[in-house]
Amino acid sequence: MMNSLKKFGKLIGIETGTSETNPNPVETPRSVAIFLYEAARVDNDVTPEDLKIATDALARIVNVTQAKAIDLLQHASRPENRPTSYQPLAKIINEQFSYERKRQLINAMWLVAHSDAHIDPHEDHIIRKISDLLYVSHRDFIQEKISARETRNLPH
């Protein structure tokens, strides 16, 4: 029965097996790039400062070059690459990242959101949603928000 399902999956273009339990390493940087771009995009005002912060954070978090980070963010910026659900991306990150790296990602998203010295309600919402999907505690979510604000030298 299982072999029949695998053959059927291959026939219609769906791969089954280990790929679901062991994500492609390329997908992790893409997932992080999409989350960072969403933090920039959600207030309907993607600025060069948003992209600079996202590029630096992406390069640092997933250990890629600046050029690769720019390429990943450009890919994430295309409307056809926007996710319809954040859950598959969060699943990839949850399987690949330690709790501390997830906190770094949430902090980076807050840095992007703080780039214009104003937190739009949509920015707060998307970061909260992704934080929940990554199982980052509310306490750490708030701590990363404060840390990002202090890094940007913004008033409380």
N, C-alpha and C positions, 0 to 999 in steps of 0.2 A: 504494500500500500504506500509506504513512504517513498519507495523508488518511483512509483507512478506519479506521485505528487512532485518530486524533484524533476522528472522528465517533463511533466506538464509545465512546470515553472520555467524551465529552460526554453521550452517551445514557445511560450508567450513572452519571453524576455525577462522573467523574474528569476534572479539567482537565489537559491536557498542554501542553507547550511551555515558555515562558520562566519560568513560576512556580517550576520546580524549580531553575533555575540562578540565578534572581534572586528571593530570598525577599521576601515581603511585609514592609515595614518594621515593621508591627505585630507580627510574629512574633518579632522580636529582643527587645523588652522582655518579652514573655511567656515566652520561653525563659529569659532571665536570671531572671525572677521565679520560675519553676518550679525552677531550680537552687538559688536562695537558699532557697526554701521547703523544698526537700528537705533542705538542711543543717539547717534548724530541726526538721523533722518526724522525721527518721530515728532520733533517740534516744527517740522516743515521749513527748516532753515539750516541746511548743511553748509557750514562755513569752512574756509581753509584751516582755521584753528581747530575745528572739530576733527578734520581729517589728519592734521599733524599729530594731534594727541592720540587719535586712534591708531595711526601708523606706528608711532613710537611704542605704544602699549602692545600692539599686536606683535611687533618684532621681539619685544621683551618676553611676553607671555608664552609664545610658541617657538621662540628661538629661531627666527628667520631673519633674513637680511631686510633692510629698509625697502629695497626694490621688490622683493617678494611680498612684503607687507602691503605695499602700494598696489601690486597686482591683485592680491586677495581682496583688498577693499574695493578696487574697481569692479571686480567680479561681483562682489556683494551689492554694489550700488545699482546694478542693472535691474530694472523692474521685473524682468522675467526670472531673476534669481531670488526674489523676495520669498521668504518662506510663507506657506499657508498655515503652518503650525510650528511652534518653537519646540515642541516635545521631542521630535527626532534629533534636533540639534543638541538639546539638553542631554539626551540619552548618550550621545557620543561623548560630550564633555564629562558627564558623570562617570563614564567608564574609563576615561583617560586621565582625568585630573584629580589631584589630591584636593582635600578641602581647602588648603592654603592657596592653591592655584585658582580655585573657584573664587575665593575672596579677592585675589588679585584682579580677576576679570571683572567682578562687581565694582571694585575700586576704579578700574580703568573706565568702565561705563559711566561712573559718577564723574570722573575727570572730564570726559567728553561732554556730559550734560552741563557741567559747571563752566565750560569754555566761554560762554557768553555772560557769565556772572549772574545767571538767572536759571532757576529750575522750572521748566514748563511742567504742568501737571501730567502731560503725556510722557515726559521723560521719567518722572517719578514712577508712574504706573508701569512702564515697560521694564525698568530696572527691578522694581519690586516683583513683577511677574517672573522674570528670568531668574532672579535670586531664589524665588520659591521653587522653580523647576530644577535648580541646581542644589537644592536642599541646604542653602546657606541660611543660617538662623537669622531671625529678625534682628537680634542684638548685633550680629556681625554686619548685617545689611546697613543698619544705622551707623555703626562704627566706621564702615567704609565710606559712607556718605559724609560724615564729619571729617574723616581723614582727607578725602578729596577736596573738600571745601578749604581746609587748612593748607593743603598743598598749593592751592590756587590763591591763597591769602585773601579769602573772601570773608566779609563780616558774618557773624552768626545770625 
